[in-house]
């Protein structure tokens, strides 16, 4: 997905810089994964560092069923404000389901049933009185596959303002430029704002989708494997972008890629078969996880 | 040779013989089937073209054929000439009153018979259409009669021995006539028969100068100009005396007030119309006077006109078939056709005026003779330079032209009864042309442009392919049928497309998945309803019902959408827990709005009829009562609603949203309802204001989009055919909407858009190509639909936008008329041309739909 305009400087990355030191042995041992597979409840190992963070999103005892099959089991997860939190785990562990539950996109499936709650800034997400549309306006979402709308780049970016009825041209222009700049896409797109977004390359499309999400000024940015459909160069750009968003935006990112999680996130949550197994600072998870299972997973021994 | 590795089995690398044979056979079968399908479709259109194209073949006229033998023996300047339908015999009447019968092939005279040995004939009139003749005499008497060909088949024994050996097609003469051996081997004897009635007085003793006659339903009528300057019209009434058994002739007639016209000299032409109700008197300088002779006892001068305003002088004046159109030839070679038309503001007693409707291309020299065919509007005209032209009166077209062999002008000519020959006599004798007039009445101009048909007031598109009368003018304008097809399509799309598309959007975007799985097949099942069933329901049940409750039906068209909207606003008023609990039943509530709307229509309709249409909608539509305001109001109401909605969307809604953002849902819902009611009132006021304005300007919708109510009409067809096309549009549109990838919807919803915003801003624009092709395929279906329009449209080929009037479509016309059309006749081929037109229309529509669909598919591949 390389275009001539994309600089090559940051393309090859040195993998797993942080893992240079020898790994200390995990503090706890036990066959938790087998217990999870048997359907037993296993407590989440949450690191102490998280207690010091202000949580913007709190997941509190959240269960989710697709029909009769339970996909999420008693999730407790506090997403700290202004930080990047990564959800990792093998396929089918419920990472994406959890992410889509945050902005209630799972509501669209009529077989989904939930218990427990989530809170955004202390306000419930799943209370019956909550206006789902209002709720979603507070969150931006970037999907696994770049999904620009079949309209111009400009209209894509300002979509969230359009649906709110904003017509002031100056406001729209300004938001468009700022969002594209924040998504590191302005220089490439500024001369072709009126062109169809479908003509962009995959990496460009994904940065456009991020710009579109940013334009809505969300409290939380949800990213569902944003780089899985991209080549390494485009991936590098998106990762740089996530780095740049850190501090201003709270980012919750689902990823399959261990290096990506280790490079971009501040905190990492490891999930397995619908349960949150271990949750802590990324540095800790990747260098000295409390659980042997986490260590096995991040070192690639299974999954 | 491979070594077994994972499965322990060696793979055979060569496919088996059966596999290869099957592969080859199936490839052949598929190729043959596919190409066969294409070829058969192609053959259908080739066949249509094959049948239709001869319509446009030009008329051919051979070089003149001159029989050498005995040609000079015929009279050089006879009064009239006739040819029999087999083109074997001819007869002519000379100025002296002698009948000559002759063979056409050799020109040899078979018989010469003075018709009136004891009286001097001074005037004669002939009518080719019915073989009637009238003669006037020097003593002022008149004899009516018939001169006609007769045919009799001979038994072998009756044939003279020397003729028995005639080969097929051979001719022989015997006492009494001409023997023809037919191709079947029969002997046909042909001759000419003369029947003359006893002399009747003309009302004057002076010599008869001009005479003309016609036969009406009541009996013969004749007009006679005598040398003493008196012109009389007489109707002959024959009465049988019951006692003696003799027929008595009674004349009813009067003198035409010629002197009143102040004409110099006696008229040169006297012509009486086919119905005997008009007498035309003309002079060579072009003056013509028309007298009304409906009551022959009191002829009244109707008008005086000038046939030739220029210096040209009239040389020939004769009737076209049917004796309604006068063909006028002048000494400059000009030729024109005149008939009566109705005109506003003319001073004639009958409100009609003789009008020059056809102007033919002029010939190079004076017109010497005109002959009209006894079958169609074909006319032969002879010019002084020897030119002979074949013309078609309906379109004033010149079909073919030729010239006499020696350039001498024809004094008299005749068109053979089967229109396969033209025969004329010049000073040097007989000239004959073979004519191949295949389909003179059909030409691109006659089919697709307005034509001035006999008796009509202006040029018009008319389809009337047959009639009971022999002198009927064929009217082959296809435009009324094309118009009917488009009208049916438009009104049914107007009804069907919004419903089908909205239903598809609702099903794809809002409906519960389980309900959708029931609804979609149910609607598709509707498509399987045979259209003949819909047709007879429309024609026999729905049309009479609508006729009875028309105001309620029209009111329901407005009330059902209103009921849905009111229902939606009331739904918002319900407390949130209640709406959440009943959200599964929303569909049921929506469905309930339909009967409520119909009920409201049934209640409101009669009231609206009283208020807007002076209490009787059908009388109002007829234009008998009431002002235009009520009609404009109803027509403009949707426009008022649209204007209000657009205005509110642009100005009020952003403000409303900002002002109510802080309020709880309940008060917002109340305010929303208030806003809606204000909008409805506003829409009504806009419509009323516009209606009053338009009425003030003197405009009236009656006569254009609405008008006199006919039971089988476009409203009924639009409604029922709408039902026929809804399933097909719905299915394709729903597929197109469902094909929009889910990730686009997720992206839009994830950005905080409502499902409605997602549908309108993302899903519908993306699926636009598919929606368009759904509409186009519905359009194609409506264009080709036959049974519904056949049974419910009244089949009146009119060009009239009136919603309450009928029409005839191309397809229904073919279904109605093709079984009755004579094979390979002009009518038959024109129907095939209509089929070809229909084929072209649907072909273009489907091609456009397919192109758009492919474009749409490419676009959705990019997503």
Interface residues (C-beta under 8 A of the other chain):
Chain A: X103 X105 X108 X110 X128 X129 X133 X134 X136 X137 X138 X139 X140 X141 X143 X145 X147 X149 X150 X151 X159 X160 X162 X163 X164 X165 X167 X198 X209 X212 X213 X216 X222
Chain B: X512 X513 X514 X576 X577 X580 X653 X654 X657 X741 X743 X744 X745 X746 X747 X748 X749 X750 X751 X752 X753 X754 X757 X761 X762 X765 X766 X859 X862 X863
